Amino acid sequence: MPLKLRPPRKDKTPNYEIRGTYLGVRVETSSGTHKRSVALGQLRRVEECIEQHGQYPAPAPQPRDGEPTFVSAAVAYMQDGGRPKYLAPLIRYFREKPLSEITQEVIDEAARTLHPSVTPATRNSYVYTPVSAVLHHALGDKCPLVRRPKGSKGKTKTDFMWPDDAFAIIDAAEKIDPEFSLYLLNLLYTGVRKSEGLSFLSADVKPDEFAAWLRTSKNEDPRMLKLRQDLAARLKVHLEQNPGRERLFKFKDGGHFKHLLLRAKLAVCGAPCPVRRPTGWKPPAYRLAFVGFHTFRHTWATWMRRYGGMDLQGLAATKNWRDPKSAARYAHVVSRDEWDRVDNLPSMGNKRGKAVND
């Protein structure tokens, strides 16, 4: 019978399956998606593979003598300290494909096949970034440019908190769990990510020197952080009260940890919130719903620009971002000198078009 789609089956698979026979080749495989339109596209690609190669999946190409393949390049990349995250599916997909045959079109096809129903930003993280890293490691300056999909950077968020809201949330967290309040204050005054804040080691925090050493980060860039005097004082007390603890903070990322922040935000807004989130419970609509752990990072950068007078080069120099382009989202928070001209606009009570000082 021709190739057909079998709908998702409850308790079996959430995705459409491609089943049947095409040109004498028997196929039974998952489409990798629950969307029928996307699954149909995958079915067409299976047919094209059979038409071209007489089998599915396509046979692994035979590399020329001495030519590196994706699997050999990926192994060498990881042995030299490269991140293994997301590489396993790519190794299974490319197998012994020579690097010379991994073109932009081949990478695009791999992204569509492996992740047919995800956002461009997710597809970039799962396919384009690790493939590019492997190719750059193996080929160096001879590595071709890997174009990222449109929308690969995702939606740029610039949400931040005004001081009143930020301090109110931290004060509310103090009543729930003082250590959680200190964790939020640490995010606010260092600009680290949620996971980085959780990874701090007690031995790397030196309150008397107003410094903390972050061993690793999302970008795998260790860096030294400067602690404000008030934050350092609280951290010193915290360390004295918890001697011998390896990690600075006791929390682990998860549902309860996130619920602590929800409780603090709802408390500021005067809305009730259970101590532990019941199954199926949803919070009411509230003003601070936009605030997440990453909002504290955005707030730190915004405050550094607005109140600290730091420019984009300065933000990048803190190593919280690798380059000024990543920090450019915060350019809007400081009024340019041209805005001083707003004082020259006509005011109410004067004749239209006549400035106050005329």
C-alpha positions in Angstrom: 0.0 0.0 0.0 1.2 3.6 -0.6 2.7 5.6 2.2 0.1 6.9 4.6 0.0 8.8 7.9 -1.2 7.0 11.0 -2.6 9.6 13.5 -1.1 9.9 17.0 -2.2 7.1 19.4 -3.1 7.8 23.0 -0.5 6.2 25.4 1.5 5.1 22.4 2.9 8.1 20.5 2.0 11.8 20.3 3.2 12.0 16.7 2.0 11.0 13.3 3.6 7.8 11.9 4.6 7.2 8.3 3.7 3.6 7.2 3.4 1.7 4.0 5.3 0.7 0.9 6.7 3.0 -1.8 8.5 1.7 -4.9 8.9 -1.6 -3.2 10.5 -0.1 -0.1 8.7 -0.8 3.2 8.6 2.1 5.6 7.5 2.4 9.2 8.8 5.5 11.0 7.8 8.4 13.1 7.2 11.8 11.4 8.5 13.5 14.6 5.5 15.9 14.8 1.9 16.0 15.9 1.0 18.5 13.1 -0.5 16.8 10.1 0.7 19.5 7.6 4.3 19.1 8.8 4.0 15.3 8.8 2.9 15.3 5.2 6.0 17.3 4.3 8.1 14.6 6.0 6.3 11.9 4.1 7.1 13.6 0.8 10.8 13.7 1.9 10.7 10.0 2.6 9.3 9.4 -0.9 12.1 11.6 -2.4 14.7 9.7 -0.5 13.4 6.4 -1.9 13.2 7.8 -5.4 16.8 9.0 -5.2 18.5 6.1 -3.3 16.1 3.2 -3.6 16.0 2.8 0.1 15.1 4.7 3.3 16.9 6.0 5.2 19.5 7.0 2.7 22.8 5.0 2.7 25.7 6.6 4.5 28.1 8.2 2.0 31.6 6.7 1.8 34.2 9.2 2.8 37.3 9.6 0.7 40.5 8.3 2.3 41.6 10.6 5.2 38.6 12.9 4.9 37.0 13.6 8.3 33.4 12.7 8.8 30.8 14.3 11.1 31.1 11.5 13.7 34.9 11.7 13.8 34.8 15.5 13.9 32.2 15.5 16.7 34.2 13.0 18.8 37.3 15.1 18.4 35.4 18.2 19.3 34.1 16.7 22.5 37.5 15.2 23.4 38.9 18.7 23.2 36.3 20.0 25.7 33.5 20.9 23.4 29.9 20.7 24.7 28.2 17.4 24.0 24.8 18.8 24.5 22.4 18.2 21.5 25.1 16.3 19.6 23.8 12.8 20.0 20.8 13.2 17.6 23.1 14.9 15.1 25.7 12.1 15.2 22.9 9.6 14.5 21.6 11.7 11.7 24.9 12.5 9.8 26.8 9.4 10.8 29.8 9.0 8.5 28.9 11.8 6.2 32.0 13.6 5.0 32.3 17.2 6.3 32.8 18.4 2.7 29.2 17.3 2.0 27.6 19.0 5.0 26.5 22.1 3.1 24.0 24.8 4.1 21.2 22.9 2.3 22.1 19.7 4.2 22.1 21.4 7.5 18.7 23.0 6.7 17.3 19.6 5.8 18.6 18.1 9.0 17.0 20.8 11.1 13.6 20.3 9.4 13.8 16.5 9.7 15.0 16.3 13.3 12.9 19.2 14.7 10.0 19.8 12.3 7.7 21.6 14.7 9.8 23.8 16.9 10.6 27.5 16.9 13.5 28.9 14.8 15.3 29.8 18.0 15.0 26.2 19.3 16.1 24.8 16.0 19.1 27.1 16.0 20.1 25.8 19.5 19.5 22.1 18.6 21.1 21.9 15.2 22.8 25.0 13.8 24.9 26.0 16.8 26.3 22.5 17.6 26.9 21.7 13.9 28.7 25.0 13.4 30.8 24.4 16.5 31.9 21.0 15.2 32.7 22.3 11.7 34.7 25.3 13.1 36.7 22.9 15.4 37.5 20.6 12.5 38.0 23.1 9.6 39.2 26.2 11.4 39.4 29.2 9.0 38.3 27.0 6.1 34.9 26.5 7.8 32.1 27.8 5.6 29.6 30.3 7.0 26.6 28.5 8.6 23.5 30.8 8.1 21.1 30.6 10.9 17.3 30.4 10.3 15.2 33.6 10.3 14.1 34.3 13.9 16.9 32.2 15.4 17.6 34.8 18.1 14.0 34.5 19.3 12.0 37.4 20.7 14.2 39.9 22.3 12.9 40.7 25.8 13.7 44.0 27.5 11.4 43.7 30.5 12.8 45.2 33.7 11.6 46.2 37.2 11.6 49.7 38.6 13.3 49.8 42.0 10.0 49.9 44.0 8.8 46.6 42.5 12.2 44.9 42.7 12.7 45.7 46.4 9.1 44.9 47.2 9.5 41.4 45.8 12.7 40.8 47.7 11.1 42.1 50.9 8.1 39.7 50.4 10.6 36.8 49.7 12.3 37.6 53.0 9.1 36.7 54.9 8.8 33.5 52.9 12.4 32.3 53.0 15.3 34.7 54.0 17.8 32.6 51.9 15.6 32.9 48.8 15.4 36.6 49.4 19.2 36.7 49.5 19.3 34.7 46.3 17.1 37.2 44.5 19.2 40.1 45.8 22.3 38.3 44.4 20.7 38.1 41.0 19.7 41.7 41.1 23.1 43.1 42.1 25.3 40.7 40.0 23.2 40.2 36.8 23.9 36.4 36.8 21.5 33.9 35.3 19.2 31.7 37.4 21.4 28.6 36.9 24.6 30.6 37.5 23.2 31.9 40.8 22.4 28.3 41.9 25.9 27.1 41.0 27.9 29.4 43.2 30.2 27.6 45.6 30.6 29.0 49.1 34.4 28.8 48.8 34.3 31.2 45.8 32.4 34.0 47.6 34.7 36.4 49.4 32.6 39.1 51.2 35.6 40.8 52.8 37.1 41.3 49.3 33.7 42.3 47.8 34.2 39.6 45.2 32.8 36.3 43.9 34.2 33.9 41.4 31.7 32.3 38.9 33.4 29.1 37.7 31.1 28.5 34.7 28.3 30.1 32.8 25.9 29.6 29.8 28.8 30.7 27.6 31.3 28.7 29.5 33.1 31.9 30.5 34.3 32.0 34.1 34.4 35.5 35.5 35.0 37.6 38.6 32.0 39.5 40.0 32.2 42.6 42.2 29.8 42.6 45.2 28.1 45.7 46.5 28.9 46.4 50.1 25.3 45.7 51.4 25.2 42.4 49.4 28.6 41.4 50.7 27.5 42.0 54.3 24.5 39.8 53.9 26.5 37.1 52.2 29.0 37.1 55.0 26.3 36.5 57.6 24.9 33.8 55.4 28.2 32.0 55.1 28.8 32.2 58.9 25.4 30.7 59.5 26.0 27.8 57.1 29.6 26.6 57.7 30.8 23.7 55.6 28.1 24.0 53.0 29.6 23.4 49.5 27.0 25.3 47.5 26.2 28.9 48.5 22.4 28.4 48.2 20.4 25.3 49.1 17.9 25.5 46.2 17.5 23.3 43.2 15.8 24.4 40.1 12.3 23.0 39.9 8.6 23.6 40.4 8.9 24.5 44.1 11.8 26.9 43.5 9.8 28.7 40.9 6.7 28.7 43.2 8.7 30.7 45.8 9.0 33.6 43.3 5.3 33.4 42.4 4.4 33.6 46.1 6.6 36.7 46.6 5.1 38.4 43.5 1.5 37.7 44.5 2.2 38.9 48.0 3.3 42.2 46.6 0.2 42.4 44.5 -2.0 41.5 47.5 -3.2 38.2 45.9 -3.5 35.0 47.8 -1.2 32.1 47.0 -0.9 28.6 48.4 2.3 27.6 50.1 2.6 24.7 47.7 1.1 24.8 44.2 -1.9 22.4 44.0 -2.3 20.3 40.9 -4.1 22.3 38.2 -4.1 25.5 40.2 -3.5 28.7 38.2 -2.7 32.1 39.7 -5.1 35.0 39.1 -4.1 37.8 36.7 -1.7 40.1 38.5 0.5 43.1 37.6 3.9 41.5 38.1 3.2 38.4 36.0 6.0 39.5 33.6 8.6 39.0 36.3 10.7 35.9 36.1 14.2 35.0 37.4 15.7 36.3 34.1 14.0 39.6 34.7 16.4 40.3 37.5 19.2 40.0 35.0 17.5 42.4 32.7 16.9 44.7 35.6 20.6 44.7 36.6 21.6 45.7 33.1 19.0 48.3 32.9 19.9 49.8 36.2 23.6 49.7 35.3 22.8 51.8 32.2 20.2 54.1 33.7 21.6 54.7 37.2 25.2 53.5 36.9 25.9 55.4 33.7 27.5 52.3 32.1 27.6 52.2 28.3 27.2 49.1 26.0 31.0 48.5 25.9 31.0 48.6 29.7 28.2 46.0 29.9 30.1 43.7 27.6 33.3 44.2 29.6 31.6 42.8 32.7 31.6 39.4 30.8 27.9 39.0 31.5 27.6 39.2 27.7 30.3 38.3 25.1 29.9 41.3 22.9 28.2 44.7 22.8 25.7 43.4 20.3 24.2 41.1 23.0 24.0 44.1 25.4 22.5 46.4 22.8 19.0 45.6 23.9 19.5 47.9 26.9 20.4 51.0 24.8 16.8 52.3 25.0 16.8 52.7 28.8 19.0 55.9 28.8 17.6 59.1 27.2 19.9 60.6 24.6 21.0 64.2 24.8 18.5 65.0 22.1 15.7 64.4 24.6 16.8 67.5 26.5 15.1 69.4 23.7 11.7 68.3 25.0 11.9 71.2 27.5 11.7 73.6 24.6 8.3 72.3 23.4 5.2 74.6 23.9 3.6 74.2 27.3 -0.2 74.4 28.1 -1.3 77.9 28.7 1.0 79.5 26.1 0.2 80.2 22.5 0.6 77.2 20.2 4.1 77.1 18.8 5.4 79.7 21.3 8.1 78.3 23.5 8.1 78.9 27.3 11.2 81.1 27.1 10.1 83.3 24.2 
